[in-house]
Amino acid sequence: MIHVVASIRVKPGSVPEFLEIFKSNVPRVRAEKGCLEYAPTIDVDSGLPPQHLDENRVTILEKWESLESLHAHLRTPHMLAYRERVKGIVEDLSLAVLEAA
């Protein structure tokens, strides 16, 4: 199983717009072969000292059956359309692609 943590920083004040676009795509992604989990999350203040809150960050938590499933996901027409729709509001993207140790 492959775990993906995608950290997406959007332009200030753009989180609601980004989430609307993102969530409209979730059913298509969840229907993809190999998708086990795909959900957006936002920071919540935990009061824990090492936490760095960012009100303009959305973190996507994903689980895929395999790297092949993840690569296929990135080539789907709905993901190409999604990236086009959000490119004007996304400032930065980082990925962690992980497997169980």
C-alpha positions as CSV (number, residue, x, y, z in Angstrom):
1,M,0.0,0.0,0.0
2,I,1.2,3.5,-0.9
3,H,0.4,6.5,1.3
4,V,0.5,10.0,-0.1
5,V,0.6,13.3,1.9
6,A,0.2,16.2,-0.4
7,S,0.6,19.6,1.2
8,I,-0.9,22.4,-1.0
9,R,-0.5,26.0,-0.2
10,V,-3.0,28.3,-1.8
11,K,-3.2,32.0,-2.2
12,P,-4.4,33.8,1.0
13,G,-8.2,33.6,1.3
14,S,-8.5,30.9,-1.4
15,V,-9.0,27.8,0.8
16,P,-12.9,27.8,0.4
17,E,-12.6,28.1,-3.5
18,F,-9.9,25.4,-3.6
19,L,-11.9,23.0,-1.4
20,E,-15.0,23.5,-3.5
21,I,-13.0,22.5,-6.7
22,F,-11.2,19.7,-4.9
23,K,-14.3,18.1,-3.3
24,S,-16.2,18.2,-6.7
25,N,-13.4,15.8,-8.0
26,V,-13.3,13.4,-5.0
27,P,-16.1,11.0,-6.2
28,R,-14.3,10.5,-9.5
29,V,-11.0,9.8,-7.8
30,R,-12.5,7.5,-5.2
31,A,-14.0,5.5,-8.1
32,E,-10.5,4.9,-9.6
33,K,-9.0,1.4,-9.6
34,G,-6.6,1.2,-6.7
35,C,-7.8,4.3,-4.7
36,L,-8.4,3.4,-1.0
37,E,-8.6,6.8,0.5
38,Y,-8.6,10.4,-0.8
39,A,-9.5,13.3,1.5
40,P,-8.7,16.9,2.0
41,T,-7.8,18.2,5.5
42,I,-7.0,21.6,7.0
43,D,-5.0,22.6,10.0
44,V,-6.6,22.5,13.5
45,D,-5.0,24.2,16.4
46,S,-3.9,21.4,18.7
47,G,-2.0,23.5,21.2
48,L,1.0,21.3,20.7
49,P,4.2,23.4,20.6
50,P,5.9,21.9,17.5
51,Q,2.8,22.5,15.3
52,H,3.0,25.3,12.7
53,L,-0.5,26.4,11.7
54,D,-1.0,27.6,8.2
55,E,-4.5,28.8,7.3
56,N,-3.7,28.7,3.6
57,R,-2.6,25.1,3.5
58,V,-4.8,22.1,2.6
59,T,-3.3,18.6,3.2
60,I,-4.5,15.7,1.1
61,L,-4.3,12.3,2.7
62,E,-4.3,9.5,0.1
63,K,-3.9,5.7,0.1
64,W,-3.4,3.7,-3.0
65,E,-3.0,0.0,-3.7
66,S,0.2,0.5,-5.6
67,L,2.6,3.0,-7.2
68,E,1.0,2.0,-10.5
69,S,-2.4,3.0,-9.2
70,L,-1.0,6.4,-8.1
71,H,0.7,7.0,-11.5
72,A,-2.5,6.1,-13.3
73,H,-4.4,8.5,-11.1
74,L,-2.2,11.4,-12.1
75,R,-2.9,10.8,-15.8
76,T,-6.7,10.7,-15.6
77,P,-8.7,13.3,-17.5
78,H,-10.4,14.5,-14.3
79,M,-7.0,15.1,-12.6
80,L,-5.7,17.0,-15.6
81,A,-8.8,19.2,-15.6
82,Y,-8.6,19.7,-11.8
83,R,-4.9,20.9,-12.1
84,E,-6.0,23.3,-14.8
85,R,-8.8,24.7,-12.6
86,V,-6.6,25.3,-9.5
87,K,-3.4,26.4,-11.1
88,G,-4.3,30.1,-10.5
89,I,-4.7,29.7,-6.8
90,V,-2.1,27.1,-5.8
91,E,1.2,28.7,-4.7
92,D,3.1,25.6,-3.7
93,L,2.8,21.8,-3.6
94,S,4.9,19.2,-1.8
95,L,4.4,15.5,-1.7
96,A,5.5,12.7,0.6
97,V,5.0,9.3,-1.0
98,L,5.4,6.6,1.6
99,E,5.1,2.9,2.2
100,A,5.0,0.9,5.5
101,A,8.4,0.4,7.1
